[in-house]
Amino acid sequence: MKVHKKTRTKNEQQSASKHLPRNKWRVHNKKMRNYDPSHLSQSPATAKLEHLLGNKQKFKLKRLQKAFPKTVSMTAEEQVRKKEKVSAPATVPHGHTNGGMEVENCSESEDSQEWRSYAKSVLQNGTEKGGRGGRKNSTSAAPEPVENEEVPKYHAQHDHVQNHTVLALQQGQSLCFRGRCLLTCLSGRVEVLGFTIEQGQQPYPLFSPPSHCPLTITALEDCSVSTKNKKEGRLEAKAIIRKYLSSEPRKRLLGAVDCGSCVVLLQPLDTPLTRFLTSFSELDQLFDINSKELRSQAAVQDPALSAVGVTPLHGPCSRGLVASPSYREALSSLISAWEGDFDRCPIILVCGAKNSGKSTFNRHLINSLLNHTASVEYLECDLGQTEFTPPGCLSLSTVTEPLLGPPFTHQREPDHMVFYGQTDCQVDLDRYLDSLKTLWRHYGGENPIVINTMGWVKGLGFQVLVDLIRFFSVTHIVQLSYGDTLQCHSLTPEFLRSAQGWQTHPPAQPTLAMEPANHLTSRSHVLLSIHSEFEEAGTAGNMRHQRSNELRDLALLGYFSQLQSPEPGPIRPLHCFTPYQVPHSAVALGVTHCEVAPNHILYAANASLVALCCLGEKVSGRAGPVLLSQIPICQCVGFGVIRGIDMARGLYFLVTPVSPAALRQVNCLLLGEVTLPKMLLTVQPGVETELPYVTTDYSFDIPGAGKLHVFKGLKRPGYENAKMKN
C-alpha cells in the first residue's frame, strides 16, 4: 500500500507564509535534505535531526540566535559524556515499508553523530539555556549569564533619516529602561509613573538615570478601540507607521502591529540641561546603567532604542517601581477622595523616615492626580531633598506638567519660596515653622495639595511633624514605613489628640457636653499606611549619584543649566557670562547659618551662592555694604553667584538665570550653608592661567580659608559595627 503525502494548496501555503517568518534554519534544512539522499536520508539520526530542526522551535531558535550569535561552549566533561552517549546503540523510530513504524536498534554513522552533536549544542543555546520553553539540562555545567534572558516584549524600529524610533507595545506590555528620550504617543495610550499619555498630546521628556528608580512605559487599553472594528484600528496603526518610518524598517514593524497596539515615537533628548550636566567628566555617564545593573547584565542591546538614548532592562532590574498592595490602595483612595468621595479638597501630608520612598510616591501621586485635574499644589517642607528648587528652600508650587524624572531634571521657579539656608532645621525650629506658615497663607484651597515632609521623625523632628499636621488641617496622612517595625508612632487621629508638638499642645480633655464635637475632631483626617517593599528600603544609596550630597549638587547644576542657550552649541562655563552690576547700597547682605564678623562678610560672600530675596522695606546705605542684624523671613525669587566684588566702585558682580524683571524687586542677598558644587570651580574650560577661586597655595591663618572637602562615601567603623549588630 502506498502512502501519499498531503500536499498544501497554493492558498494554504501563502497563508502559512504570512504567519511564519523566513527562517535560515529551514533553508539550511532543505539544502541538507537535497545534498545526498542516498546517504543522509537513510540515516535514522538524520531523520530525527530533520524533525528537530523542522518543528515549531525554529521560531524560538532564530529570535534567541539574534540576541546571542555565539553558541554555548561545552566543558570537556560534557563532551566526553556526550560522546559516550552517542556511541552507545540508540533506539530510534524507523519507517517500515508499509507506512507503519517499528523500533529498531542500530548504530549511527560518524557523520550522523557529528550532526546530532551539533544540533544538540544549538538547541542547548536556543531552548535549554534560553529559559523560555526549554527543559533544564541536568547534566549541564554552571548556568551561563544568558540563562535568565527574556525575549523582548516590544517591537522597535529606528529610522536613520529622521533619527527617531517607533516603538510598538501590545496591551499590558511594558518597557523598563535607563537613559533619556522624548516620548510622543502616536496611537493608543501609555502610562509612565502614573501619568497617562494619549494620542494627540504634546511630547514629554523622560529621564531615567541610575540615581533613581527606572521608568517604565506601559501600554494601556485604548478606550477608542471599542468604537472601531479591528480592521479600522489595524489600518490606522499601520498608516501611522508608514508616516514615521522609511520602507525598510517599516516592513519589519508592520507585522507586529494590530488594532490594539500602542505606538509611540521616541526621539533623542538634547536640552541645555543634558548638555550642561554631561559636559562634566564626572557626569558623562549620568544616564547610563549603574554598577549593579552592569554586574547582573540587565541591559538589553537593542540598536533601535540605543540610537535614541534608551537602554532597555530585563530580569529583576526591569521591575521598575515596586508598588506594594498598601501602596496601590493608598494611591487609589487619594484619587477617589479628589473625585468626590470626600467632603472637602484633599490636603495630603506624606511622611516617613529617610529612604522610605516619600519622593517617589509624591511624584507618582502628582502624576496620577494630573490625569483628573489641571493642576496640583505642592508644599515643600524638606530642606535637604527639595523637588523643584535648590536645597535649603521651602516653597509652594503649582504643578501642571507631569514629573517624569528626578528633581534635578525639573528645576523651576515656584509660586512662593522662602530661603532657610540649611539642609535641616535643627538650629532654628521656630524660623522653620514660621516660614511654612508664611507659605501656607498663599494656598487658596481650590486644588488638591501634596505636602512633603522631612525624614526626621524622631525626637524634636516628630514634634515638628505633629505641628505641621495641626497647622495645615490635614485631611489625609500617608505614612510610609519599612521593615518589621515602625520608625515612629502611628499618626492616628486618636494619637494626635494627646501628642505634644513643638509649638502646639494637645487639646484639653473633653467634657460630656463636648463629647460629640471631639468625636468629629478625632476623625478629622484619614490615615493611609504604606509598607515600602522595594529593594534596600530604609538604607541610603551607596552607588554613584545616589548620595544626598550628590543629589543636592545635581539640583544646583540643574538650576544653573538655565543659563545655557536653548540652541545646540558649546557649553559656556559660569565665568563666560556677563554679570550684573549691583551697588552695595542697593541690597542688604546677611548670613543665615552662622555669625560672621562685619569686616569678614565680604570675604565670605565672594564666589559664593546667594539667595536673591525681596524685603518688605526699602534698603538704603551711604557708604559700604548694608548688613542685616537678623535673618528675615521673606520672598526668594532665585539664586545667583557673586562672581566678584569691586570695593573701589562699591559693586557686586552677580551671575544668575533670574529674569531682569524679577531682579528689579531684589534688595537682599542671603548666604547659607548650601554651597556651590565643587566641579563648577574645579572645571572651568577656557581658562589659560590659574583657575579663579581655586588654589593650592593658601594659608589657614586667613579667615575663611580651607580645603575643598571631597566626600568619598566612607563610613566610620563604629557605624558599620552598629549596623551589623542590628
C-alpha positions in Angstrom: 0.0 0.0 0.0 1.4 3.4 -1.0 1.3 6.3 1.4 0.6 9.6 -0.2 1.9 12.8 1.4 -0.6 15.5 2.0 0.1 18.5 -0.3 -0.9 22.0 0.5 -2.8 24.1 -1.9 -1.4 27.4 -3.1 -3.7 29.5 -0.8 -2.7 27.4 2.3 1.0 27.9 1.5 0.5 31.7 1.2 -1.5 31.8 4.5 1.2 29.8 6.3 4.0 32.1 5.0 2.3 35.1 6.4 2.5 33.8 10.0 5.9 32.2 9.9 8.9 34.5 9.1 11.7 33.3 6.8 14.0 31.0 8.8 17.6 30.4 7.8 17.4 27.1 9.7 14.6 25.8 7.4 16.5 26.9 4.3 19.5 25.0 5.6 17.4 22.0 6.3 16.2 22.0 2.7 19.7 22.1 1.4 20.7 19.3 3.7 17.9 17.0 2.5 18.9 17.6 -1.1 22.6 17.1 -0.5 22.8 13.3 -0.8 19.6 11.3 -0.5 21.3 8.0 -0.8 23.4 8.7 2.3 21.7 11.1 4.6 18.0 10.3 4.2 18.6 6.7 5.1 20.1 7.5 8.5 17.7 7.4 11.4 19.7 10.1 13.2 19.3 12.4 10.2 15.6 11.8 10.2 15.5 12.8 13.9 17.6 15.9 13.1 15.2 16.9 10.4 12.4 16.5 12.8 14.1 18.7 15.4 15.1 21.4 13.0 11.7 21.4 11.3 9.4 21.6 14.3 7.9 24.7 15.9 11.0 25.5 17.9 12.6 27.0 14.8 11.0 30.4 15.6 12.3 30.5 19.1 15.7 29.4 17.9 16.0 32.2 15.4 15.0 35.0 17.9 17.4 33.8 20.5 20.1 33.4 17.9 19.8 37.1 17.1 20.5 38.1 20.7 23.3 35.6 21.2 25.1 34.7 18.0 27.7 32.6 19.8 26.8 29.1 20.7 27.3 27.9 24.3 30.6 26.2 24.7 30.6 22.8 26.4 33.1 21.7 29.0 35.5 18.7 28.4 33.5 16.6 30.8 30.2 17.3 28.9 31.9 16.4 25.5 33.1 13.0 26.9 29.7 12.2 28.4 28.1 13.2 25.1 30.4 11.0 23.0 29.8 8.0 25.3 26.0 8.6 24.9 26.2 8.9 21.2 28.4 5.9 20.7 26.0 3.6 22.5 23.3 1.9 20.5 20.3 4.1 20.1 16.7 3.2 20.0 15.2 5.3 17.2 11.9 5.0 15.2 12.4 3.7 11.7 10.0 3.9 8.8 8.5 0.5 7.7 7.9 -0.4 4.1 4.1 -0.4 4.5 4.0 3.1 6.2 3.9 1.8 9.8 6.6 2.3 12.4 8.8 -0.2 14.1 11.5 0.2 16.8 15.0 -0.9 15.7 18.4 -0.9 17.4 21.1 0.4 15.2 24.4 2.2 15.4 24.8 5.7 13.9 27.3 6.6 11.3 30.1 9.1 12.1 28.6 12.0 10.1 25.2 11.4 11.8 26.9 11.6 15.2 28.5 14.9 14.2 25.2 16.4 13.0 23.5 15.1 16.2 26.1 16.7 18.4 25.9 20.0 16.5 22.1 20.1 16.7 22.1 19.4 20.4 24.6 22.2 21.0 22.5 24.6 19.0 19.3 23.5 20.8 21.0 24.0 24.2 21.9 27.5 23.2 18.4 28.3 22.0 16.0 26.4 24.2 17.6 24.8 27.2 19.7 27.8 28.0 17.3 30.4 26.9 14.9 30.0 29.9 11.8 30.1 27.8 10.0 26.9 27.0 13.1 24.7 27.1 13.7 21.8 29.5 16.5 22.3 32.0 19.6 20.2 31.3 20.5 18.2 34.4 24.0 17.4 33.1 24.9 20.9 32.1 27.6 22.9 33.8 27.2 26.1 35.8 24.5 28.4 34.3 25.7 30.9 31.8 24.8 34.6 32.0 22.2 34.1 29.3 20.1 31.8 31.4 17.6 34.4 32.5 17.4 36.2 29.2 13.9 37.0 28.1 12.5 37.6 24.6 11.7 41.3 24.3 8.0 42.2 24.9 8.1 45.1 22.4 8.9 45.8 18.8 11.1 48.9 17.9 12.5 50.1 14.6 14.8 53.1 14.0 14.6 55.5 11.1 18.1 56.7 10.4 17.0 59.5 8.1 14.8 61.2 10.7 16.7 59.9 13.7 13.8 58.6 15.7 12.5 55.2 16.8 8.9 53.9 16.6 8.0 51.6 19.5 5.0 49.2 19.3 3.6 47.7 22.5 0.6 45.4 23.0 -1.8 46.0 25.8 -0.2 45.1 29.1 3.3 45.1 27.7 5.9 47.4 29.1 9.5 48.7 28.5 11.6 49.4 31.6 14.7 51.5 30.6 17.6 53.7 31.6 18.5 56.8 29.7 16.6 59.8 28.4 14.3 60.4 25.4 11.3 62.5 24.2 8.1 60.5 24.0 5.1 61.2 21.8 2.1 58.9 21.7 1.0 58.2 18.1 -1.7 55.6 18.8 -3.4 54.2 21.9 -2.4 55.1 25.4 0.6 54.5 27.6 1.4 55.2 31.2 4.7 56.5 32.7 4.9 56.8 36.6 1.2 57.1 36.9 0.7 59.7 34.2 -1.4 58.6 31.1 -0.1 59.9 27.7 -2.7 59.6 24.9 -2.7 60.2 21.2 -2.6 63.8 20.2 -0.9 65.1 23.4 2.4 67.0 23.4 5.7 65.3 23.6 7.0 64.6 27.1 10.7 64.3 28.2 11.6 61.1 30.1 14.6 61.0 32.4 15.6 57.6 33.8 19.1 57.9 35.4 20.6 55.2 37.7 20.3 57.5 40.7 16.6 56.8 40.9 14.1 54.1 40.1 14.0 53.2 36.4 11.0 54.5 34.4 8.6 52.1 32.7 6.4 52.7 29.6 3.3 50.5 29.9 0.7 50.1 27.2 -2.9 50.7 28.4 -6.2 49.7 26.9 -7.4 52.2 24.3 -10.9 53.3 25.1 -11.5 54.4 21.4 -10.8 50.8 20.1 -14.3 49.7 21.2 -15.9 52.1 18.7 -13.8 50.8 15.8 -13.6 47.4 14.3 -10.3 45.5 14.2 -9.7 46.3 10.6 -10.0 50.0 11.0 -7.7 50.0 14.1 -5.1 48.0 12.3 -5.2 50.2 9.2 -4.9 53.3 11.3 -1.9 52.0 13.2 -0.2 50.9 10.0 -0.8 54.3 8.4 1.0 55.9 11.4 4.0 53.6 11.0 4.2 54.4 7.2 4.3 58.1 8.1 7.2 57.9 10.6 9.3 55.0 9.1 11.0 54.6 5.8 10.4 51.5 3.7 13.0 49.1 5.1 12.3 49.4 8.9 8.6 49.9 8.1 8.3 46.3 6.7 9.8 44.8 9.9 7.3 46.6 12.2 4.1 46.3 10.2 3.7 42.6 11.0 3.8 43.3 14.8 1.0 45.9 14.8 -2.7 45.2 15.2 -5.8 47.1 16.2 -4.9 47.1 20.0 -1.3 48.1 19.6 0.1 51.3 21.3 2.6 53.1 19.0 4.9 55.7 20.5 7.6 57.9 18.9 10.9 58.1 20.8 13.4 60.9 19.9 16.8 61.8 21.3 16.5 64.3 24.1 19.1 67.1 23.8 18.4 70.0 26.1 20.5 72.7 27.8 20.2 70.6 31.0 21.5 67.4 29.5 24.3 69.2 27.6 25.4 71.1 30.7 25.4 68.1 33.0 27.2 65.7 30.7 29.9 68.3 29.9 31.5 67.4 33.2 33.7 64.3 33.2 32.2 63.1 36.5 28.7 63.2 35.0 29.3 62.0 31.4 27.6 58.6 32.3 24.8 60.1 34.4 22.1 58.4 32.3 23.8 55.1 31.8 23.1 51.9 33.7 24.5 51.6 37.3 27.1 49.2 38.5 24.6 46.8 39.9 22.7 46.5 36.6 26.1 46.2 34.8 27.1 43.2 37.1 23.8 41.5 36.6 23.9 42.1 32.8 20.5 43.7 33.0 21.0 45.8 29.9 19.5 44.6 26.6 21.4 45.6 23.4 18.7 47.0 21.1 20.2 49.2 18.3 16.8 50.8 17.6 16.4 52.1 21.1 20.1 52.8 21.8 20.1 55.2 18.8 17.8 57.5 20.7 19.5 57.2 24.1 17.4 54.4 25.7 18.8 51.2 27.2 16.1 48.5 27.9 16.4 46.5 31.1 15.4 42.8 31.7 15.3 40.4 34.6 14.9 41.5 38.2 16.2 45.0 37.3 13.2 45.5 35.0 10.6 45.6 37.7 10.7 49.4 37.8 8.6 50.9 40.5 7.8 48.2 43.2 4.3 49.1 44.4 3.2 47.1 47.4 -0.6 46.4 47.9 -0.8 49.1 50.6 0.9 51.5 48.1 -1.7 50.9 45.5 -4.6 51.1 47.9 -3.4 54.4 49.3 -3.0 55.8 45.8 -6.5 54.7 44.8 -8.0 56.1 48.0 -6.4 59.6 47.3 -7.7 59.6 43.7 -11.2 58.7 44.9 -11.0 61.5 47.5 -10.4 64.1 44.8 -13.1 62.7 42.5 -15.8 63.3 45.1 -15.6 60.7 47.8 -14.5 63.4 50.3 -16.4 66.5 51.5 -13.5 69.0 51.0 -10.4 69.5 48.9 -7.8 66.9 49.9 -4.8 68.2 51.9 -2.4 65.3 51.7 0.6 65.1 54.0 3.2 62.5 53.2 5.6 61.5 56.0 8.1 58.7 56.8 11.7 58.1 57.7 14.6 58.7 55.4 14.8 56.4 52.3 11.3 55.2 52.8 10.1 56.3 49.3 8.4 59.6 50.0 9.7 61.5 47.0 8.8 58.7 44.5 5.4 58.4 46.0 4.8 62.1 45.7 5.8 62.2 42.1 3.5 59.1 41.4 0.7 60.8 43.3 1.0 64.1 41.5 1.1 62.4 38.1 -2.0 60.4 38.9 -3.9 63.4 40.1 -2.9 65.3 36.9 -5.0 62.7 35.0 -8.1 64.1 36.7 -7.3 67.8 37.3 -5.4 70.5 35.6 -3.1 71.4 38.5 -1.9 70.2 41.8 -0.4 72.3 44.6 2.9 71.2 46.2 4.3 72.4 49.5 7.9 71.6 50.1 8.9 71.1 53.8 12.0 69.0 53.2 15.1 71.3 53.2 17.6 68.6 52.2 15.9 66.9 49.2 13.8 69.5 47.5 11.7 68.7 44.4 11.6 72.0 42.4 14.2 74.2 43.9 17.9 74.1 45.0 18.3 72.7 48.6 17.8 74.9 51.6 14.4 76.3 50.4 10.8 76.0 51.5 8.4 76.6 48.6 4.8 76.4 47.3 4.4 75.4 43.7 1.6 74.8 41.3 2.3 71.7 39.2 0.7 71.5 35.8 3.1 69.1 34.0 3.9 65.5 34.9 7.1 64.8 36.8 8.8 62.1 34.7 12.3 62.3 36.2 14.3 63.1 39.3 14.3 66.6 40.9 17.3 67.9 39.1 15.5 67.4 35.7 12.6 69.7 36.6 14.0 72.7 38.5 11.6 75.5 38.1 10.5 78.8 39.7 7.9 78.2 42.4 4.9 80.5 43.1 6.3 81.4 46.5 9.7 80.5 48.1 11.5 81.2 51.4 15.2 80.7 51.7 16.1 78.9 55.0 19.8 78.4 54.2 20.4 75.0 55.6 19.6 71.4 54.7 18.0 70.7 58.1 16.1 72.8 60.6 17.6 71.7 63.9 19.3 75.0 64.5 16.2 77.1 64.4 12.9 75.2 64.6 10.8 78.3 65.1 12.0 80.1 62.0 11.4 76.9 60.1 7.8 76.6 61.2 7.1 80.4 60.8 8.4 80.2 57.2 6.0 77.4 56.4 3.1 79.4 58.0 4.0 82.2 55.6 3.8 80.0 52.6 0.6 78.3 53.7 -1.2 81.7 53.7 -0.8 81.7 49.9 -2.7 78.4 49.4 -6.2 79.1 48.0 -7.7 75.7 48.7 -9.1 75.2 45.2 -6.8 72.4 44.1 -5.5 69.3 45.9 -2.2 69.9 47.7 0.6 67.4 48.5 2.8 68.3 51.5 6.3 66.7 51.5 7.9 66.4 54.9 11.4 65.7 56.2 12.8 62.3 57.1 13.4 63.4 60.6 10.7 61.6 62.5 12.2 61.1 66.0 12.6 63.4 69.0 12.1 67.1 68.1 11.5 66.1 64.4 8.4 64.2 65.4 7.1 67.1 67.4 7.6 69.4 64.3 5.6 66.8 62.3 2.7 67.0 64.8 2.7 70.8 64.4 2.5 70.6 60.6 -0.5 68.3 60.8 -2.3 70.7 63.1 -1.3 73.9 61.2 -2.4 72.7 57.8 -5.7 71.0 58.9 -4.6 67.8 57.0 -7.3 65.6 55.6 -5.1 62.6 54.6 -1.9 61.4 56.1 0.2 59.0 54.1 2.7 57.3 56.5 5.4 55.2 54.9 7.4 52.6 56.8 9.8 49.7 56.0 11.0 46.6 57.8 9.2 44.8 60.6 8.9 47.8 63.0 7.5 51.3 62.6 10.1 54.1 62.6 7.7 56.4 64.5 4.3 56.3 66.2 1.3 55.7 64.0 -0.3 59.1 63.4 -3.9 58.1 64.1 -6.5 60.7 65.0 -6.7 59.3 68.5 -3.0 59.6 69.0 -2.8 63.2 67.8 -5.4 64.2 70.4 -2.7 63.6 73.1 0.5 64.2 71.1 2.9 67.0 72.1 4.2 69.3 69.3 7.0 71.9 69.3 4.7 74.9 69.1 1.3 73.2 69.7 -0.1 71.3 72.6 -2.8 68.6 72.8 -6.4 69.8 73.2 -8.0 69.9 76.6 -9.8 66.8 77.9 -13.4 66.8 76.6 -16.3 67.2 78.9 -19.6 65.4 78.5 -21.1 68.3 76.6 -18.1 68.4 74.2 -18.0 64.7 73.5 -19.7 64.7 70.1 -17.7 67.6 68.8 -14.4 66.0 69.8 -15.6 62.7 68.3 -15.7 64.5 64.9 -12.3 66.1 65.6 -10.8 62.6 66.2 -11.9 61.7 62.7 -10.5 64.9 61.1 -8.1 63.0 58.9 -7.7 59.6 57.2 -4.5 57.7 57.9 -3.1 55.6 55.0 -0.2 53.4 56.0 2.2 52.2 53.3 4.7 49.5 53.8 7.6 50.0 51.3 8.7 46.8 49.8 11.3 47.9 47.3 14.8 46.7 47.5 17.1 48.4 50.0 14.2 50.4 51.6 15.5 52.3 54.6 19.1 52.3 53.5 21.0 55.2 51.9 22.1 54.7 48.4 25.8 53.8 48.1 26.3 54.0 44.4 27.3 57.0 42.3 24.8 59.9 42.2 22.6 58.3 44.9 24.1 60.0 48.0 22.3 63.0 49.5 25.2 65.5 48.9 25.5 64.4 45.2 21.7 64.8 44.6 21.9 68.3 46.1 24.8 69.2 43.8 22.8 67.9 40.8 19.9 70.1 41.8 22.1 73.1 41.8 23.6 72.2 38.5 20.2 71.7 37.0 19.2 75.1 38.3 22.2 76.9 36.7 21.8 75.0 33.4 19.1 77.6 32.7 21.9 80.0 31.8 22.8 77.9 28.8 21.4 78.7 25.4 18.4 76.7 24.2 20.1 76.3 20.8 22.7 73.5 20.4 26.2 74.6 20.8 29.2 74.6 23.0 28.7 74.8 26.8 29.6 78.1 28.4 31.1 78.0 32.0 29.9 80.4 34.6 32.9 82.8 34.1 31.9 83.3 30.5 28.6 85.0 31.3 28.4 88.8 31.6 27.5 89.6 35.3 25.0 92.1 36.6 26.5 95.1 38.5 24.7 95.6 41.8 25.6 98.6 44.0 26.4 97.8 47.6 23.9 100.4 48.8 21.0 98.8 46.9 21.0 95.4 48.6 21.4 94.2 52.2 23.7 91.3 52.9 23.2 88.6 55.5 24.3 85.1 56.6 21.7 82.6 57.7 23.6 79.7 59.3 26.3 81.3 61.4 27.7 84.6 62.7 30.3 86.4 60.6 32.3 89.4 61.7 31.2 92.5 59.6 34.8 93.1 58.3 34.9 89.5 57.1 31.5 89.1 55.5 32.6 90.2 52.0 35.3 87.6 52.0 32.7 85.0 52.8 30.4 86.3 50.1 32.9 86.4 47.2 32.5 83.4 44.9 29.6 82.1 46.9 26.0 81.0 46.2 23.5 83.7 47.4 19.7 83.7 47.5 18.0 86.7 45.8 15.3 87.9 48.2 12.8 90.7 48.5 12.5 92.6 51.8 9.3 94.3 52.7 11.1 97.6 53.5 13.4 99.7 51.4 17.2 99.3 51.7 19.5 102.3 51.6 23.1 102.8 52.6 25.5 105.7 52.3 28.9 104.1 52.3 29.9 100.4 52.3 27.7 97.3 52.2 24.4 97.1 54.1 24.5 94.3 56.7 21.5 92.6 58.3 21.4 92.2 62.0 18.9 89.3 62.0 17.6 86.9 59.4 14.3 87.9 57.8 11.5 85.6 56.5 10.9 87.0 53.0 10.2 86.0 49.4 13.0 84.5 47.4 13.0 84.7 43.6 16.0 82.7 42.8 19.8 82.2 43.2 23.0 83.6 41.9 26.7 83.6 42.2 28.7 86.6 43.4 31.5 86.4 40.8 33.5 89.3 42.2 33.3 92.4 44.5 34.7 95.8 43.5 35.4 97.7 46.6 36.6 100.8 44.8 33.3 101.3 42.9 31.1 99.6 45.5 29.7 96.9 43.2 28.8 93.2 43.4 29.1 91.2 40.2 26.3 88.8 40.1 25.7 85.9 37.7 22.1 84.5 37.8 19.4 82.9 35.5 16.7 85.1 37.1 15.0 87.5 34.7 15.8 91.2 34.8 12.1 92.0 35.7 12.4 89.9 38.8 15.8 91.3 39.7 14.4 94.8 40.0 12.5 93.6 43.1 15.5 92.1 44.8 17.0 94.1 47.7 18.6 91.4 49.8 21.3 88.8 49.3 21.4 85.9 51.8 24.3 83.4 52.2 23.5 80.0 53.6 25.2 76.7 54.4 24.4 75.4 50.9 27.5 75.9 48.7 28.3 75.7 45.0 29.1 72.2 43.6 32.9 71.8 43.6 33.0 70.9 39.9 31.8 74.4 39.0 35.0 75.8 40.4 37.5 73.0 39.6 36.3 72.5 36.0 36.4 75.8 34.2 37.3 75.3 30.5 38.9 78.1 28.6 41.0 79.4 31.5 44.6 79.6 30.4 46.1 80.8 33.7 45.3 79.6 37.3 41.6 78.7 37.9 39.8 81.6 39.7 39.0 80.9 43.3 40.9 77.6 43.3 44.4 77.4 44.6 46.8 75.1 46.4 48.9 78.0 47.9 46.8 79.2 50.8 47.2 79.9 54.5 44.9 78.6 57.2 45.6 81.9 59.1 43.3 83.8 56.7 39.7 83.8 58.0 37.5 81.5 55.9 40.4 79.6 54.3 40.3 75.9 54.0 40.4 72.9 51.7 37.7 71.7 49.3 36.1 68.8 51.1 35.6 65.7 48.9 33.0 63.2 50.1 34.2 59.7 49.3 31.3 57.7 50.7 33.4 56.3 53.6 31.6 55.4 56.8 33.0 55.3 60.3 33.9 51.8 61.7 31.5 52.4 64.6 28.6 52.9 62.2 29.4 49.7 60.4 29.6 47.7 63.7 26.3 49.1 64.9 24.7 48.2 61.6 26.0 44.6 61.8 24.6 44.3 65.4 21.2 45.5 64.3 
